[in-house]
Amino acid sequence: MKDDASKKGLQSAKTYHQAILSLKKYPMPLQSGAEAKILQNFGPKICKLLDARLAKDASEVGISPEEYLEGSGNFPIHWFDQLKEREKLQKETTSKSNDKNVPKQPAKRAKKQKCLKESVPKADVEKESTVERMSTIAANECIDLTDDNVEEPIIHDIVMTPSQPNSSQSTLPTSKIKTLFTLQPGTFKVVLCVDIRETHGHQKKNKLKKQLDSLKIEWSEKNLQIGDFAWVAREVSTTNPQELILDYIIERKCLSDLTQSILDGRYHEQKNRLSKCGLKNIIYLLEDFNQIDHQTLPAKTLRQAIYNTQVTHNFCIKHTNSIKETCQYLEMMTRQLKFMYGSKTLEAVPEQSAIGACGDSSFRLMEFKTFNSLSRKNVGLSITECFMRQLTEITSVSGEKAEAITNKYPTPLLLYEAYQHCADTKEKENLVTGIRFGFMQQKMGKGVSKALYLMFNTEQ
């Protein structure tokens, strides 16, 4: 479909391209085209075309679509039946839990549902059966650490997702990496760092601090510029110990905070900053998850946002039902990180891209103070990056359009000077008209060009 649309010069080629990228990121097999609606960029039309093609190919060989799919990939036999059985069990469990624990939620939510559709990118969860199946997958990706009968897992069982098996490897060649200093095994200890904003304030935060004090691990409060929990390797037996940030970080969200962050825009901003922080293992910890059906936004919408975080950003999702469970998880993570890093040589490096494992016996890590400084909001932005952000505040100027404009005019001064060299007002209004942007190399419209002209040429 994509190739045909590209040959004909149709705009749908871009949509097909984005849909293919979303499908490549999704780790599970799909039963039909309709089920692809859970993925970003898959609308009803594309799903209908997929189902039609599947039915056509299956009929040509005289078998059902399910049998055709089973024979087209390396999937276990009867995996359709296994998924349906899992859906049934999950529905029964969810139904019993809702009947026992929580009162019915109010019905007046039309306005907030509309607000959510505008706030969260489409990951497109429409069938409740599919939602519940995905919930099972997401919930089981991290081991339940509150169960005493569960065998103690290794660190990869706790935080690694199937889509990133080698994400902890350093991306720079050894010869190009400068080592600032080295911590040998036995000369450091692993310490849990908690953002001071998580432990100071109202009663719930005080409860978190009390729970942390009851843990059998060492922890300290720090002003974390990104994330809520992190771990450092702290040098021992010195008055001014060196600290290296370990390659794991947690963003904690109670369900009410997740809802509010979606509505006020912090949801996207925080995820983008976490993705660019340089650490490979990012955990999105959702607290009070048993209250998902009783928030100001619908449960289906919140699940949609969570699945986007897992599939699109490759974050590990961890669910807990209380502050106590959260602290138990932090304690288990700390013990496992001690086991993982305690016998290794740790090398301090100055670059985020160098963070990761270096062979079997050492890790490259950043100094905590350097990492924390680089993680501040708006730190280290170039003039061009600031200019791009300013441009996206103009109505109808997307990120792709802003990037195309700054490619030609990297700074506001260069754009202003270009306006000064125009012969008349009409030429100024059409200065950026025709600049190509995006995957399809579309032309910039006159409306955007005129809005940009008014921004730079209006005195008041």
LINURCOR-V344502 format. One record per pair of residues at least 12 apart in sequence whose C-alpha atoms are under 10 Angstrom apart, sorted by the first residue. I is the first residue (numbers start at 0). GAP is how many residues later the second one is. Records with the same first field share a line. If there is no record, write none. Layout:
# LINURCOR-V344502
I->GAP + GAP
This chain:
# LINURCOR-V344502
0->12 + 15 + 16 + 45 + 48 + 49
1->12 + 13 + 14 + 15 + 17 + 18
2->13 + 14
5->434
8->431
9->430
10->428 + 429 + 431
11->428
12->426 + 427
13->424 + 425 + 426
14->26 + 27 + 28 + 31 + 424 + 425
15->25 + 26 + 30
16->24 + 422
17->22 + 23 + 24 + 421
18->17 + 20 + 21 + 22 + 23 + 24 + 27
19->20 + 21 + 22
20->19 + 20 + 291
21->14 + 17 + 18 + 19 + 20 + 101 + 289 + 290
22->13 + 16 + 17 + 18 + 19 + 288
23->287
24->14 + 138 + 285 + 286 + 287 + 288 + 289
25->12 + 13 + 137 + 284 + 285 + 286
26->134 + 135 + 136 + 284
27->47 + 106 + 109
28->40 + 41 + 44 + 45 + 46 + 50 + 51
29->39 + 50
30->20 + 34 + 35 + 38 + 39 + 48 + 49 + 52
31->15 + 16 + 18 + 19 + 22 + 23 + 33 + 34 + 37
32->12 + 13 + 14 + 15 + 16 + 17 + 18 + 19 + 20 + 21
33->12 + 13 + 14 + 15 + 16 + 17 + 92 + 93
34->12 + 16 + 89 + 90 + 91 + 92 + 94 + 95
35->12 + 14 + 87 + 88 + 89 + 94
36->85 + 86 + 87 + 88 + 89 + 90 + 93
37->84 + 85 + 86 + 87 + 88 + 89 + 92 + 93 + 96 + 266 + 269 + 270
38->83 + 84 + 85 + 86 + 265 + 268 + 269 + 272 + 273
39->81 + 82 + 83 + 84 + 85 + 268 + 271 + 272
40->80 + 81 + 82 + 83
41->80 + 81 + 82
42->79 + 81
50->14
52->12
53->12 + 14 + 15
54->13
65->12 + 13 + 14
66->13
82->47 + 50
83->45 + 46 + 49
84->48
85->43 + 46 + 47 + 50 + 51
86->41 + 42 + 43 + 44 + 45 + 46 + 47 + 48 + 49
87->41 + 44 + 45
88->43 + 44 + 47
89->39 + 42 + 43 + 45 + 46
90->37 + 38 + 41 + 42
93->38 + 196
96->193
97->192 + 193 + 195
100->189 + 190
101->188 + 189 + 191 + 192
102->190 + 191
103->189 + 190
104->188 + 189 + 190 + 191 + 193
105->188 + 189 + 190
107->188
108->187 + 188 + 189
109->187 + 188
110->186
111->151 + 184 + 185 + 186
112->183 + 184 + 185 + 187 + 188
113->183
114->147 + 148 + 182
115->143 + 146 + 147 + 181 + 182 + 185 + 186 + 189
116->184
117->144 + 145
118->142 + 143 + 144 + 145 + 146 + 148 + 149 + 186
119->142 + 143 + 145 + 147 + 148 + 181 + 182 + 184 + 185 + 188
120->147 + 183 + 184 + 187
121->179 + 182 + 183 + 186
122->178 + 180 + 181 + 182 + 183 + 184 + 185 + 186 + 188 + 189
123->176 + 177 + 180 + 181 + 183 + 184
124->175 + 176 + 178 + 179 + 180 + 182
125->174 + 175 + 178
126->173
127->172
130->168 + 169 + 172 + 173 + 176
131->168 + 171
133->169 + 170 + 173
134->168 + 171 + 172
137->23 + 168 + 169 + 172 + 178 + 179 + 180 + 181
138->178 + 179 + 180 + 181
139->177 + 178 + 179
140->16 + 17 + 18 + 19 + 20 + 21 + 175 + 176 + 177 + 178
141->14 + 15 + 16 + 17 + 18 + 19 + 141 + 174 + 175 + 176 + 177
142->14 + 15 + 16 + 175 + 176 + 186
143->14 + 174 + 175 + 176 + 181 + 185
144->13 + 175 + 180 + 181 + 183 + 184 + 185 + 186 + 187 + 188
145->174 + 178 + 179 + 180 + 181 + 182 + 183 + 186
151->180 + 184
152->179 + 180 + 183
153->179 + 182 + 183 + 185 + 186
154->177 + 178 + 179 + 180 + 181 + 182 + 184 + 185
155->125 + 180 + 184
157->125 + 158 + 160 + 171 + 174 + 175 + 178
158->89 + 122 + 123 + 124 + 125 + 156 + 157 + 158 + 159 + 174
159->120 + 121 + 122 + 123 + 154 + 155 + 156 + 157
160->120 + 149 + 150 + 153 + 154 + 155 + 156
161->152 + 154
162->147 + 148 + 151 + 152 + 153
163->116 + 117 + 150 + 151 + 152
165->114 + 190 + 191
166->112 + 113 + 114 + 189 + 190
167->79 + 80 + 111 + 112 + 113 + 187 + 188 + 189 + 190 + 195
168->111 + 184 + 185 + 186 + 187 + 188 + 189 + 190 + 194 + 195
169->110 + 182 + 183 + 184 + 185 + 186 + 187 + 188 + 189 + 193 + 194 + 195
170->181 + 182 + 183 + 184 + 185 + 186 + 187
171->179 + 181 + 182 + 183 + 184
172->181 + 185
173->180 + 184
175->178
176->171 + 172 + 173 + 174 + 176 + 177 + 187
177->169 + 170 + 171 + 172 + 173 + 176
178->167 + 168 + 169 + 170 + 171 + 185 + 186 + 187
179->167 + 168 + 169 + 170 + 186 + 187
180->61 + 165 + 166 + 167 + 168 + 186
181->60 + 62 + 163 + 164 + 165 + 166 + 167 + 180 + 181 + 182 + 183
182->50 + 51 + 52 + 53 + 59 + 60 + 61 + 161 + 162 + 163 + 164 + 165 + 179
183->51 + 158 + 159 + 160 + 161 + 162 + 163 + 178
184->156 + 157 + 158 + 159 + 160 + 161 + 177
185->49 + 50 + 156 + 157 + 158 + 159
186->46 + 47 + 48 + 49 + 50 + 51 + 155 + 158
187->44 + 45 + 46 + 47 + 48 + 49 + 53 + 54 + 55 + 56 + 153 + 154 + 157 + 158
188->29 + 43 + 44 + 45 + 46 + 47 + 54 + 149 + 152 + 153
189->27 + 28 + 29 + 41 + 42 + 43 + 44 + 45 + 53 + 54 + 55 + 56 + 144 + 145 + 147 + 148 + 149 + 151 + 152
190->26 + 27 + 28 + 29 + 39 + 40 + 41 + 42 + 43 + 52 + 54 + 55 + 143 + 144 + 146 + 147
191->20 + 25 + 26 + 27 + 28 + 29 + 30 + 37 + 38 + 39 + 40 + 41 + 138 + 139 + 141 + 142 + 145
192->25 + 26 + 27 + 28 + 29 + 30 + 31 + 35 + 36 + 37 + 38 + 39 + 52 + 56
193->15 + 18 + 25 + 26 + 27 + 28 + 29 + 30 + 33 + 34 + 35 + 36 + 37 + 56
194->25 + 26 + 27 + 28 + 29 + 30 + 31 + 32 + 33 + 34 + 35
195->24 + 25 + 26 + 27 + 28 + 32 + 33
196->24 + 25 + 26 + 27 + 31
197->23 + 25 + 30 + 31 + 54
198->13 + 22
203->119
204->118
206->116 + 117
207->114 + 115 + 116 + 118 + 119
208->12 + 114 + 118
209->114
210->112 + 113 + 114 + 115 + 116 + 117
211->111 + 112 + 114 + 115 + 116 + 118 + 119
212->114
213->113
214->112 + 113 + 115 + 116
215->115 + 118 + 119
216->113 + 114 + 115 + 117 + 118
217->113 + 116
218->12 + 13 + 112 + 115
221->150
222->149
223->144 + 145 + 147 + 148 + 149 + 151 + 152
224->146 + 147 + 148 + 149 + 150 + 151 + 152
225->23 + 24 + 25 + 44 + 47 + 48 + 51 + 145 + 146 + 147 + 148 + 149 + 150 + 151
226->22 + 23 + 24 + 25 + 43 + 44 + 46 + 47 + 50 + 55 + 56 + 57 + 148
227->21 + 22 + 23 + 24 + 25 + 57
228->19 + 20 + 21 + 22 + 23 + 54 + 101
229->15 + 16 + 17 + 18 + 19 + 20 + 21 + 52 + 100 + 104
230->12 + 13 + 14 + 15 + 16 + 17 + 18 + 19 + 102 + 103 + 106 + 107 + 137
231->12 + 13 + 14 + 15 + 16 + 105 + 133 + 134 + 135 + 136
232->12 + 13 + 104 + 105 + 108 + 109 + 113 + 132 + 134 + 135
233->134
241->106 + 125 + 126 + 127
242->105 + 122 + 123 + 124 + 125 + 126 + 127
243->102 + 103 + 104 + 105 + 120 + 121 + 122 + 123 + 124 + 125 + 126 + 127
244->34 + 103 + 110 + 119 + 120 + 121 + 122 + 123 + 124 + 125 + 126 + 127
245->33 + 34 + 35 + 91 + 95 + 100 + 109 + 110 + 117 + 118 + 119 + 120 + 121 + 122
246->31 + 32 + 33 + 34 + 35 + 90 + 108 + 109 + 110 + 116 + 117 + 118 + 119
247->31 + 32 + 33 + 34 + 35 + 85 + 89
248->25 + 28 + 30 + 31 + 32 + 33 + 34 + 35
249->24 + 31 + 32 + 33 + 34 + 35 + 65 + 66 + 67 + 68 + 80
250->19 + 20 + 23 + 31 + 32 + 33 + 34 + 35
251->31 + 32 + 33 + 34 + 35 + 66 + 74
252->31 + 32 + 33 + 34 + 35 + 36 + 66
253->31 + 32 + 33 + 34 + 35 + 37 + 38 + 65 + 66 + 67 + 68 + 69
254->31 + 32 + 33 + 34 + 35 + 36 + 37 + 38 + 39 + 40 + 41 + 42 + 47
255->31 + 32 + 33 + 35 + 36 + 38 + 39 + 40 + 41
256->29 + 30 + 38
257->28 + 29 + 37 + 39 + 44 + 47 + 48
258->33 + 36 + 37 + 38 + 39 + 42 + 43 + 46
259->35 + 36 + 37
261->35 + 40 + 43
262->34
266->38 + 42
267->41
268->108
269->107
270->13 + 38 + 42 + 44
271->41
272->102 + 103 + 104
273->39 + 41 + 101
274->38 + 39 + 40
275->76 + 99
276->75 + 76 + 94 + 95 + 97 + 98 + 99
277->73 + 74 + 75 + 76 + 77 + 78 + 88 + 93 + 96 + 97
278->73 + 74 + 75 + 76 + 77 + 86 + 87 + 92
279->34 + 35 + 73 + 75 + 76
280->33 + 34 + 35
281->31 + 32 + 33 + 34 + 35
282->27 + 31 + 32 + 33 + 34 + 35
283->22 + 25 + 26 + 31 + 32 + 33 + 34 + 35
284->30 + 31 + 32 + 33 + 34 + 35 + 41 + 44
285->20 + 31 + 32 + 33 + 34 + 35 + 36 + 40
286->31 + 32 + 33 + 34 + 35 + 36 + 38 + 39
287->31 + 32 + 33 + 34 + 35 + 37 + 38
288->29 + 30 + 31 + 32 + 33
289->29 + 30 + 31 + 32
290->30
340->20 + 21 + 22
342->18 + 19
343->13 + 16 + 17 + 18 + 19
344->13 + 15 + 16 + 17 + 18 + 19
345->12 + 15 + 16 + 17 + 18 + 19 + 20
346->15 + 16 + 17 + 18 + 19 + 20
347->15 + 16 + 17 + 18 + 19 + 20
348->14 + 15 + 16 + 17 + 18 + 21
349->14 + 15 + 16 + 17 + 20 + 21
350->13 + 14 + 15 + 16 + 19 + 20
351->12 + 13 + 14 + 18 + 19 + 22
352->12 + 13
353->12
381->28 + 29
382->27 + 28 + 29
383->19 + 22 + 23 + 25 + 26 + 27 + 28
384->17 + 18 + 21 + 25 + 26
385->25 + 26
386->15 + 16 + 18 + 19 + 22 + 23 + 24 + 25
387->12 + 13 + 14 + 15 + 16 + 17 + 18 + 19 + 22 + 23 + 24
388->13 + 14
389->12 + 22
390->12 + 14 + 15 + 21 + 61 + 64
393->54 + 57 + 58 + 61
394->52 + 53 + 56 + 57
395->49 + 51 + 52 + 55
396->47 + 50 + 51 + 52 + 54 + 55
397->39 + 40
398->38 + 39
399->36 + 37 + 38 + 39
400->34 + 35 + 36 + 37 + 41 + 42 + 43 + 47
401->35
402->34 + 35
403->28 + 31 + 32 + 33 + 34 + 37 + 40
404->27 + 30 + 31 + 32 + 39
406->28
407->24 + 27
408->23
411->44
414->16 + 17 + 37 + 38 + 41
415->37 + 40 + 41
417->13
418->12 + 34 + 37 + 38
419->37
424->28
425->24
426->26
427->21 + 22 + 24 + 25 + 26 + 29
428->17 + 18 + 19 + 20 + 21 + 22 + 23 + 24 + 25 + 28
429->14 + 15 + 16 + 17 + 18 + 19 + 20 + 22 + 23
430->15 + 18 + 19 + 21 + 22
431->12 + 13 + 14 + 16 + 17 + 18 + 20 + 21
432->12 + 13 + 14 + 15 + 16 + 17
433->12 + 15
434->14
